[in-house]
Amino acid sequence: MNFGETLPYSGMGTIALIAHDGKKDEMQVFAHSHREALRPFQLIGTGTTARILSEHVGLPVRGVLSGPLGGDVQIAAEVLAGNVKAVIFFVEQMDVHPHDPDIQTLQRICNITNTPIATNPATAELLIRALTV
């Protein structure tokens, strides 16, 4: 499976995986330790995060644009369309992001549509457990 390649539909639904630069290693560790739980889902992620997870964890992740280039908004649109079951977004709270409005839009859309969003490994762990029971 190549980065960005369209994936066959999985009956489990789609999970979005996003991580700020300072959290990409944490996302990689999380995805590696939950690889088998994530495998039944169709996965989507912003640019670099999708590439890292595809190449280093072995999960097929469909990549969209990088977050600063509009990827967060692309994922928000997927959530709004009802195509995403949950979002795991490891946020770097200590940095200023020029695309903060896009990040806030994604979080707002998740709240409006009642789509679960986990922003740290502890809540992501609970979310994965809930989705796989």
Summary of the structure (lengths in Angstrom):
residues: 133
radius of gyration: 13.2
end to end distance: 27.2
largest distance: 37.9
contacts: 421
relative contact order: 0.20
helix: 50%
strand: 15%
